[in-house]
Amino acid sequence: MAGHPLTARRFSATLRCLSPIGFALASTVAHALAPDFDTVRDNWRSSEARLLDRHGQPLAELRVDFEERRLDWVSARTLSPPLIRALLLAEDKRFLDHSGVDWTAIAGATWDNIWRTLEGRRPRGASTLTMQLAGLIDPALRLQGDRRSVTQKWDQATAAREIERRWDKAQILEAYFNLAPFRGELRGISAASRGLFGKNPDAIDVREALLLAALLRGPNAPAERVAQRACAVSRKLKPAPPCAELQALAEQTLSRRYRLEPRWNDAAPLARRLLREPGEQRATTLDARLQRRTLDALGQERTDIAVVVLDNASGEALVWAGGPADSDAAARRLPAGSTLQPFLYGLALDLRWISAASVFDDSPAFVARPLPPGAQGSGLALSTRAALAQAADIPALRVRAMVGDEAYAALLRAHGMDPSAGQGNRVSLPDMANAFRTLANDGVWTPWALESAQWQGADRSGRRLWSSPVAWIVGDLLSSRTTTDVRDWRAAMHGRSGDRSTHWSVGWTRRYTIALRAARPVSTAWLAVAAAIDPVPGEAPPPPPGVEGVYLRFEPEIESERREYFLPGTQQAFADANVRDLLGRPRIVQPAPGIRLVSASQSAGRQALLLEARPPWPGLRWAIDDERLPATEGRALWAPRPGRHRLALEDAEGLQIEAIEVDVRLDTAPDVVIGAPLPQTPPVPTPGSH
């Protein structure tokens, strides 16, 4: 029979006569089996999800569907010409001529299969690319077992005819390349070309195209069989790649597990926390340019250090980087420890307990509170600026005794931190950054955001938590300036948890607030990141109204003379730095005997004068005329009244240690007031959650 072509031609002609009638009767079914091209393309979902920056640039790619490996849908225009040619030669050489069903191929296959059956050989198929595509679209038309049933074949052919009627050839090729399984779990030409050859589909060469086309007949066939199939197809090409090269490429490519690495990996920890749905493209407020600059600045330390950068003006997170790839280190709440000292000192400044001229004894002597483990102090006298620069534990304990735990806890809550979240005030990195951003923003707190959806329903109007002068002075104390015209201004706090397991560096420039955290000191890394994202930070912000600059001298000279800034009424040009006479009796350090002026523009009850004695024996108290004030760390705040007053320092038994006289007078020039206005602190608000 193989030698009788007339018989085969008659069989083919019979099929052509019957097919119009059959397909006309099945038109309704066919329409249901063939969705339009746009529906098929739009329903495609990559097995990967993608994290995007504020401009739509990819930051990270993460696999979230583990049933199959699918990547982006690829346009037919981006397929390499060798790919298309190899596919048509291998699967459907008359693709451009038929209308979904190749009757000539069916006739030849049917005639040939009669003899194949008689000889016990496997029948060959005659499905066109369009018929195969119909099976890829509709699970009911897919191959079940070794062969499709007659009904399946008929429905597949009917669906193919309908696809050809509604789609163009380019769309059919595009859908086929994207839906076809190639090897193992690799589905679609994008996953196959990148997984097997590390290339995008537009870069596939002739040898690779032949292997990919050969895989379509048997995606999981051994490398040798795939190479044989590729060699058979290559013989139809001129010039044809040598079969030995195809065999070597097949062995090299198919004998090992495929490798498909993420194309973007600049925010992997965050992507693992946020991405959930296949094909998801989740937009953030991050800036890919700043993200990559930060990672470059961290270098090999990027897996050890977590970084968050906030935009000072908007509160939007611009960088969220670093830490191990399997967890979002920035989101973890860890003990803040001494990193929160700027808020403690700022509160004490606002309440007039301390100023830039204050001097603290960094030794355990007369400290009423329990010391952190291993905190012995330096034994030195430290200024406010030095105590913050060293994150000194003992001076901070003395200041905390002055302001009180309740007021300090309320202040932390107002900044979005929970002081009750375990020992050491456990804080996430973005919450810490946003708290410092409040200081950078003139004392006004607003919420931070990583996604625009976080703004929905949020109060973005802001809450003033600090006066402008206090916020500015805290920033100045954290800066490394030595003169007022520094052009490379940055402010930063370098702290650690009480057990020294967590180290923080948090600070700001005029544009950004930058927070780093790791298991070791990160001050050097903080400077590197700050220089990378804001290489020209600009000059120091000018002092706001209500801040007065004075050249300050310490006696003895524990630190060099410099210009410091003060709230009205707290300024002083001389600071008594003698804190080491621990064996002697307490003495009055402030005020000195003489005249003290108070503002005539405010009532006496709304102004304060700091009383200070050293060393701060337990039980000290102040006697002003008939009034008694208990001392905290040797200090008390007194609301002065015009007139002559006797100030006495008494011990715990009520015995007088020392006494002075001061003459309080009204002054009509508030800018030279020595007695400071008492702070009119409103109730501290509690910010909403982000």
C-alpha positions in Angstrom: 0.0 0.0 0.0 2.9 2.4 0.6 3.7 2.1 -3.1 0.2 3.2 -4.1 0.1 7.0 -3.8 -3.2 7.2 -5.7 -4.9 5.4 -2.8 -3.5 7.8 -0.3 -4.6 10.8 -2.4 -8.2 9.4 -2.6 -8.2 8.9 1.2 -7.1 12.5 1.7 -9.8 13.8 -0.8 -12.5 11.9 1.1 -11.5 13.6 4.3 -11.6 16.9 2.6 -15.2 16.3 1.4 -16.4 15.2 4.9 -14.7 17.9 6.9 -16.8 21.0 6.0 -20.0 19.2 7.0 -18.5 18.0 10.3 -17.0 21.3 11.2 -20.1 23.2 10.4 -22.1 21.0 12.8 -19.5 21.5 15.5 -19.1 25.3 15.2 -20.9 26.1 18.5 -18.7 23.6 20.4 -15.6 25.0 18.7 -16.3 28.5 19.7 -16.5 27.4 23.4 -13.2 25.5 23.0 -11.3 28.5 21.6 -11.1 31.6 23.8 -9.7 34.7 22.1 -6.0 35.4 22.2 -6.2 38.3 24.6 -8.0 36.1 27.2 -5.3 33.4 27.0 -2.5 35.9 27.3 -4.1 37.9 30.1 -4.8 34.7 32.1 -1.1 33.6 32.0 0.5 33.8 35.4 4.2 33.6 36.0 5.3 31.3 38.8 7.4 34.3 40.0 6.3 37.4 41.8 8.1 40.7 41.5 8.8 43.6 43.8 8.9 47.0 42.1 10.3 50.4 43.1 8.4 53.7 43.0 9.1 54.0 39.2 8.1 50.5 38.3 11.7 49.2 38.2 12.2 45.6 39.4 13.9 45.2 42.8 13.5 41.5 43.5 12.0 38.4 41.9 10.8 35.5 43.9 9.3 32.1 43.0 6.0 31.6 44.8 4.3 28.8 42.7 6.1 25.5 43.0 3.9 23.4 40.7 5.5 24.6 37.5 8.2 27.1 36.5 6.7 29.8 34.3 8.2 33.2 33.5 6.9 36.3 31.7 4.8 36.0 28.6 7.0 36.5 25.6 5.9 38.4 22.5 6.4 36.6 19.1 8.4 39.7 18.0 11.1 38.9 20.5 11.6 35.2 19.5 14.8 34.5 17.7 14.4 33.5 14.0 16.2 30.1 14.6 13.5 29.3 17.2 10.6 29.8 14.9 12.3 28.0 12.0 13.2 25.0 14.2 9.7 24.7 15.6 8.0 24.7 12.2 10.5 22.2 10.7 10.0 19.9 13.7 6.3 20.2 14.3 4.3 21.8 11.4 6.1 22.5 8.1 2.8 23.6 6.4 1.8 25.8 9.3 1.6 28.9 7.2 -0.6 27.2 4.6 -3.3 25.2 6.5 -6.3 26.5 8.5 -5.7 24.5 11.6 -5.9 21.0 10.3 -3.3 19.6 7.8 -5.4 17.2 5.8 -2.4 16.1 3.7 -0.5 15.2 6.9 -3.5 13.4 8.4 -4.0 11.4 5.3 -0.4 10.4 5.1 -0.2 9.6 8.9 -3.5 7.6 8.7 -2.3 5.5 5.8 1.2 5.1 7.3 -0.2 4.1 10.7 -2.1 1.2 9.1 1.2 -0.4 8.3 2.8 0.7 11.6 0.0 -1.1 13.4 0.5 -4.2 11.4 4.2 -4.1 12.0 3.8 -3.4 15.8 5.4 0.0 15.6 4.2 3.2 17.5 1.8 5.2 15.4 2.8 8.7 14.4 0.6 11.8 14.8 -0.4 14.5 12.5 -1.4 17.3 14.9 -0.7 20.8 13.7 0.7 23.5 16.0 -2.8 24.9 16.2 -4.2 21.5 17.2 -1.5 21.1 19.9 -2.3 24.7 21.0 -6.0 23.7 21.5 -4.9 20.9 23.8 -2.6 23.3 25.7 -5.6 25.7 26.2 -8.3 23.2 27.1 -7.3 20.4 29.5 -10.1 18.2 28.1 -8.2 18.0 24.7 -4.9 17.1 26.2 -3.3 13.7 25.5 -4.6 11.0 27.9 -2.4 8.0 28.0 -0.6 7.1 24.7 -3.2 8.3 22.2 -6.1 10.7 22.0 -9.5 9.2 21.4 -11.4 9.7 18.2 -13.7 12.2 20.0 -10.7 14.1 21.4 -9.1 14.2 18.0 -12.4 15.6 16.4 -12.8 18.2 19.2 -9.2 19.1 18.9 -9.4 19.6 15.2 -12.7 21.6 15.6 -11.1 23.9 18.2 -8.0 24.3 16.0 -10.2 25.5 13.1 -11.9 28.0 15.3 -8.6 29.3 16.6 -7.4 29.8 13.1 -10.6 31.7 12.3 -10.2 34.1 15.2 -6.5 34.4 15.6 -3.7 35.3 13.3 -0.6 33.1 12.7 1.7 35.3 14.9 -0.7 35.0 17.8 -0.9 31.2 17.4 2.9 30.9 17.4 3.2 33.3 20.4 0.7 31.4 22.5 2.2 28.0 21.6 5.7 29.1 22.6 4.5 30.4 25.9 2.2 27.5 26.8 4.2 24.5 25.7 6.1 22.3 28.2 9.8 21.9 27.5 11.6 20.0 30.2 10.5 18.9 33.7 8.7 21.7 35.3 9.8 24.3 32.7 6.8 25.6 30.8 7.0 28.3 28.2 9.9 29.4 26.1 11.0 32.0 28.5 11.5 29.6 31.4 13.1 27.0 29.0 15.6 29.3 27.3 16.7 30.9 30.6 16.6 27.7 32.7 18.5 25.5 30.2 20.7 28.0 28.4 20.8 31.1 30.6 19.5 33.2 27.7 16.4 35.2 26.9 14.4 33.8 23.9 15.7 36.5 21.5 19.3 35.3 22.0 18.8 31.6 21.2 21.1 30.3 18.5 20.5 27.5 15.9 21.8 24.6 18.0 19.8 25.6 21.1 16.7 26.2 19.0 17.0 22.6 17.6 17.2 21.1 21.1 14.3 23.1 22.3 12.2 22.1 19.3 13.2 18.4 19.8 12.1 18.6 23.5 8.5 19.3 22.5 8.0 15.7 21.4 9.3 14.3 24.6 10.1 16.9 27.3 11.6 14.3 29.7 13.3 12.1 27.1 17.0 11.2 27.7 19.6 13.5 26.4 20.6 11.0 23.7 17.1 10.7 22.3 16.6 14.4 22.3 19.9 14.8 20.4 18.8 12.3 17.8 15.6 14.1 17.2 17.4 17.4 17.0 19.8 15.9 14.5 16.9 14.6 12.3 15.4 18.1 12.2 18.8 19.8 11.5 19.2 17.8 8.3 16.4 19.9 6.9 18.5 23.0 7.4 21.2 24.4 5.2 23.8 24.7 6.5 23.1 22.1 9.2 24.9 22.0 12.6 26.9 18.8 13.0 25.1 16.1 14.9 28.1 15.7 17.2 27.7 19.3 18.4 24.0 18.7 19.1 24.9 15.6 21.0 27.5 17.4 23.1 25.1 20.3 23.8 22.3 18.0 24.8 24.5 16.0 27.1 25.8 19.2 28.7 22.4 20.8 29.1 20.0 18.0 29.9 22.2 15.8 32.1 22.1 18.3 35.0 19.4 20.1 36.9 18.4 23.4 35.3 19.5 26.7 36.9 17.1 29.6 37.0 18.4 32.5 39.2 16.3 35.6 40.0 17.0 38.4 37.5 16.6 41.0 40.3 17.8 40.4 43.8 18.2 43.8 45.4 15.5 43.4 48.0 15.2 39.7 48.5 14.4 39.7 52.3 11.6 42.2 51.8 10.3 40.3 48.8 10.0 37.1 50.9 7.9 38.9 53.4 5.5 40.7 51.0 5.1 38.6 47.8 2.5 35.9 47.9 0.7 35.5 44.6 2.0 34.1 41.3 2.5 36.8 38.7 2.2 39.5 41.4 3.9 42.8 40.7 3.9 44.7 44.0 4.8 48.4 43.9 6.6 50.0 46.8 7.9 53.5 47.6 11.5 52.3 47.3 14.0 53.9 44.9 16.0 51.2 43.0 18.8 53.7 42.3 19.3 54.4 46.0 18.8 50.8 46.9 21.7 49.7 44.7 23.9 52.5 45.9 23.3 51.3 49.5 24.1 47.7 48.7 27.2 48.7 46.9 28.3 50.8 49.9 27.8 47.8 52.2 29.7 45.5 49.9 30.2 42.0 51.4 28.6 43.2 54.6 25.2 43.4 53.0 24.0 40.2 54.5 25.0 41.3 58.0 23.6 44.8 58.1 20.0 45.9 57.8 19.3 49.4 56.4 16.2 51.6 56.1 16.3 55.0 54.5 13.3 57.4 54.8 12.6 60.5 52.8 12.5 63.3 55.4 9.7 65.3 53.7 7.3 62.5 52.9 8.1 59.6 55.2 8.3 57.2 52.3 10.8 54.4 52.6 13.4 54.8 49.8 15.8 52.0 50.9 15.0 48.7 52.6 18.1 46.5 52.2 20.5 44.1 53.8 20.3 41.3 56.2 20.0 37.5 55.4 18.1 36.6 52.3 15.7 34.3 54.2 14.3 36.9 56.6 13.4 40.6 56.7 15.8 41.8 59.3 14.6 45.4 59.2 11.1 44.5 60.3 12.3 42.6 63.4 11.8 44.3 66.8 15.1 44.3 68.7 16.3 46.1 71.8 17.1 49.7 71.2 19.1 50.3 74.4 21.2 53.5 74.3 20.1 54.4 70.8 17.1 56.1 72.3 19.2 58.5 74.4 18.6 61.5 72.1 14.9 61.4 73.1 15.7 61.1 76.8 18.1 64.0 76.6 15.8 66.0 74.5 13.0 65.6 77.0 15.4 66.7 79.8 16.4 69.7 77.7 12.8 70.6 77.1 12.1 70.3 80.9 15.2 72.4 81.6 16.8 69.7 83.7 19.9 69.9 81.5 21.5 72.0 78.7 24.5 71.7 76.4 26.6 73.0 79.4 25.6 70.1 81.7 28.4 67.9 83.0 27.8 64.3 84.1 29.8 62.0 86.3 30.4 58.8 84.3 31.0 56.6 87.3 28.6 54.4 89.3 28.9 56.7 92.4 25.5 57.8 93.8 23.6 56.2 90.9 20.2 55.3 92.4 19.1 53.0 89.5 20.5 49.5 88.7 23.3 49.6 86.2 23.2 47.6 82.9 25.4 44.5 82.8 29.0 45.4 82.5 28.4 49.2 82.8 31.2 50.6 84.9 31.6 54.0 83.2 34.7 55.8 82.1 35.2 57.6 85.4 35.3 60.9 83.5 33.3 64.0 83.5 31.3 64.1 80.3 29.5 67.0 78.7 26.0 66.4 77.2 27.5 66.3 73.7 30.2 63.8 74.8 27.7 61.6 76.7 25.6 61.3 73.6 28.6 60.7 71.3 29.7 57.8 73.6 26.2 56.5 74.3 27.3 56.5 77.9 25.0 54.4 80.1 25.5 56.0 83.5 24.9 59.7 82.5 21.7 58.4 80.7 20.6 56.8 84.0 21.1 60.1 85.8 19.0 61.9 83.2 16.3 59.3 83.3 16.0 59.8 87.1 15.4 63.5 86.4 12.6 63.2 83.8 10.9 60.1 85.2 9.9 56.8 83.6 6.3 57.8 82.9 7.1 60.9 80.9 9.9 59.1 79.0 7.6 56.1 78.1 4.9 58.5 76.9 7.4 60.3 74.7 8.5 57.0 73.1 4.9 55.9 72.5 4.2 59.3 70.8 7.1 58.5 68.4 5.5 55.1 67.4 7.7 53.0 69.7 6.3 50.7 72.4 8.3 50.9 75.6 6.3 47.9 77.0 7.5 45.6 74.2 9.9 43.7 76.4 13.2 44.6 78.0 15.2 47.2 76.3 12.4 48.9 74.3 12.2 46.6 71.3 11.9 48.6 68.0 11.8 47.8 64.3 14.3 49.6 62.1 11.7 51.7 60.2 10.0 52.8 63.4 13.4 53.8 64.8 14.2 55.7 61.6 10.9 57.5 61.7 11.4 58.5 65.3 14.7 60.2 64.4 13.0 61.7 61.3 10.7 63.6 63.7 13.8 65.4 65.0 14.9 66.1 61.4 11.5 67.5 60.6 11.5 70.3 63.1 9.9 68.1 65.8 6.8 67.1 63.7 5.9 63.4 63.6 4.1 61.9 60.6 3.8 58.1 59.7 6.2 56.4 57.4 5.1 54.2 54.5 6.6 51.4 52.3 3.5 51.2 50.0 1.1 53.9 49.0 -1.8 51.8 50.4 -0.4 52.5 53.9 -1.5 56.1 53.5 -5.2 55.2 53.1 -7.0 56.3 56.2 -3.8 57.5 57.8 -3.5 61.0 59.4 -0.7 62.6 57.4 -1.2 66.1 58.9 1.5 65.5 61.5 1.8 66.0 65.3 4.2 68.3 66.9 6.1 66.4 69.5 9.1 68.8 70.0 9.4 72.5 69.9 11.6 73.7 67.0 14.4 74.9 69.3 14.6 71.6 71.2 14.5 69.5 68.0 17.3 71.7 66.5 19.5 71.5 69.6 19.2 67.7 69.8 20.3 67.5 66.1 23.2 69.9 66.8 24.3 67.8 69.7 24.3 64.7 67.5 26.3 66.4 64.7 30.0 66.2 64.5 30.4 69.9 63.7 33.2 71.9 65.2 32.2 75.2 63.7 28.9 76.7 62.5 29.8 76.8 58.8 30.4 73.0 58.3 29.3 72.2 54.7 29.1 68.4 55.2 26.4 68.3 57.9 25.1 65.0 59.3 23.6 64.1 62.7 23.8 60.5 64.0 23.4 58.4 67.1 25.4 55.2 67.5 23.9 53.0 70.2 23.6 49.4 71.3 21.3 47.1 73.3 22.0 46.5 77.0 23.5 43.1 76.3 25.6 44.5 73.4 24.0 42.0 71.0 22.4 44.6 68.7 24.1 47.8 67.5 22.4 50.7 65.9 23.4 53.8 63.9 20.6 56.2 63.2 20.8 59.7 61.9 19.9 62.2 59.2 21.0 64.6 56.5 18.9 67.5 55.3 17.1 65.0 52.8 17.2 61.5 54.3 16.9 59.7 57.6 19.2 56.6 57.6 19.0 53.7 60.0 21.4 50.7 60.2 21.4 47.7 62.5 23.7 44.7 63.0 25.3 42.4 65.5 28.4 44.6 65.7 29.1 48.4 65.5 28.0 50.0 62.2 29.0 53.6 62.6 31.5 53.3 59.7 28.9 51.6 57.5 26.5 54.4 58.4 28.9 57.0 57.0 29.5 54.9 53.9 25.7 54.6 53.2 25.1 58.3 53.9 27.9 59.3 51.5 26.6 56.9 48.9 23.0 58.2 48.9 23.6 61.8 49.8 27.1 62.7 48.7 26.6 66.5 49.1 24.4 66.8 52.2 24.8 70.6 52.5 25.3 73.0 55.3 23.9 72.7 58.8 20.3 73.9 59.2 20.2 77.4 60.7 19.1 77.8 64.3 15.4 78.6 64.6 14.1 81.5 66.7 14.4 80.7 70.4 17.9 79.2 70.2 20.9 81.2 71.6 24.5 80.5 70.9 27.2 81.0 73.5 30.9 80.2 73.6 31.2 77.7 76.4 34.3 77.0 78.5 34.7 74.0 80.9 36.7 74.3 84.1 38.6 72.1 84.5 39.1 71.9 80.7 37.6 68.4 80.1 36.8 69.5 76.5 37.8 72.4 74.3 36.0 75.7 74.3 33.3 75.8 71.6 30.1 77.4 70.7 27.0 75.7 72.1 23.4 76.4 71.8 20.8 76.9 74.5 17.1 77.5 75.2 16.4 81.0 76.5 17.4 81.3 80.1 19.6 78.2 80.2 22.7 79.6 78.4 26.0 79.9 80.2 29.5 80.6 79.2 31.2 78.6 82.0 30.5 75.0 83.1 31.8 73.7 86.4 33.3 70.3 85.3 34.5 69.2 88.7 32.7 66.0 89.4 35.4 63.9 91.0 35.3 65.2 94.6 33.3 62.2 95.6 34.7 62.0 99.2 33.9 65.6 100.0 30.6 67.1 101.1 28.1 68.1 98.5 28.4 71.7 97.2 26.1 74.0 95.3 27.1 74.2 91.6 24.1 76.2 90.3 23.0 78.9 90.8 25.9 81.1 91.9 25.2 83.8 94.5 24.1 87.2 93.2 21.4 88.6 90.9 19.1 86.5 88.8 16.7 88.1 86.3 13.3 86.6 85.3 11.1 87.6 82.4 8.6 90.3 83.1 6.5 89.0 80.1 5.7 85.7 81.9 4.3 84.9 85.3 6.9 83.8 87.8 5.1 80.5 88.2 5.8 79.7 84.5 9.6 80.1 84.8 12.2 77.8 86.1 15.7 78.0 87.6 17.9 74.9 87.8 19.4 74.1 91.2 22.3 71.7 91.1 24.6 70.2 93.8 27.5 67.7 93.5 28.1 65.0 94.5 24.5 63.9 94.4 24.2 62.3 97.8 21.0 60.3 98.3 18.3 62.2 100.2 19.5 65.7 99.3 16.9 68.5 99.3 16.7 72.2 98.7 15.3 74.7 101.1 14.2 78.0 99.5 12.9 80.3 102.2 10.1 78.1 103.7 9.8 75.8 100.6 11.3 72.4 100.4 12.2 70.7 97.1 13.6 67.1 96.9 16.7 66.7 94.8 17.0 64.3 91.9 20.6 63.6 91.1 21.3 66.6 93.2 19.0 68.8 91.0 15.7 70.5 91.4 13.7 73.0 89.3 12.5 76.1 91.2 9.9 78.7 90.0 11.6 81.9 91.1 9.6 84.9 92.4 10.9 88.5 92.5 12.7 89.3 95.8 15.7 88.2 97.9 15.8 84.5 98.6 17.9 82.2 100.7 18.8 78.8 99.0 20.1 76.1 101.3 21.2 72.6 100.5 20.3 70.0 103.2 21.2 66.4 103.7 18.8 63.5 104.3 18.6 64.4 108.0 17.6 68.0 107.3 21.0 69.4 108.3 22.2 72.4 106.3 25.3 71.7 104.1 25.6 75.0 102.3 23.5 78.2 101.7 23.6 81.1 99.3 21.5 84.2 98.7 20.1 85.2 95.3 18.2 88.4 94.3 15.5 87.7 91.7 14.5 90.8 89.7 12.1 91.3 86.8 13.6 92.2 83.5 11.8 93.7 80.6 14.3 92.3 78.0 13.4 88.6 77.7 16.4 88.0 75.5 18.8 88.3 78.5 16.7 86.3 80.9 18.7 83.9 83.1 15.7 82.1 84.7 14.3 79.8 82.1 10.6 79.6 81.1 9.0 76.5 82.4 8.0 74.3 79.5 4.3 74.3 78.6 4.2 70.7 77.5 0.9 69.6 76.0 -0.4 66.1 76.6 1.8 63.8 74.5 -0.3 62.3 71.6 -0.2 58.7 70.6 0.5 58.3 66.9 -1.7 56.0 64.9 -0.3 52.7 63.7 1.2 52.5 60.2 
